[in-house]
Amino acid sequence: MPGSKYKFAEQQAYDHDIDTNTDSPTVIGTLRIKPSTILWKPKGAKGNKPYFAANLDEFIEWIKEKNHKVSK
């Protein structure tokens, strides 16, 4: 069988809607994960730049700070 001329492209980003954990879930925002950036868009955000962004290095430093209460 000959090789294929086409292939599936890799996904460049993953979008995840974040809901409240209630009987009637409500979306509070969207988390977008890219290879080099993590982005947050609150529900209802509009405009040219609706996402808040942190590059991966900034996120790594932030998440490791002792003042933030995070768990492994």
C-alpha positions, 0 to 999 in steps of 0.5 A: 500500500502506498504512503498517504499524501495527507496526515492529521495535523497536531493540535496547537492548543487545548481549550477547557471550559471551567464550570462550577461544581453545582447541580446546574454547572455554570461556565466561569471561564476558559483555560487554553493550554499551548506549548509555551503559554497558559491563557485564561479568559473569564466568562463574558470577556470580549475585545481584541485580547480577551485572554490573560496570559503567562508564558510557561516559565512565568507560570512555573516560577509562580506555582513554585512560590512558597506563598501560594497554597498549592498541592502536588 
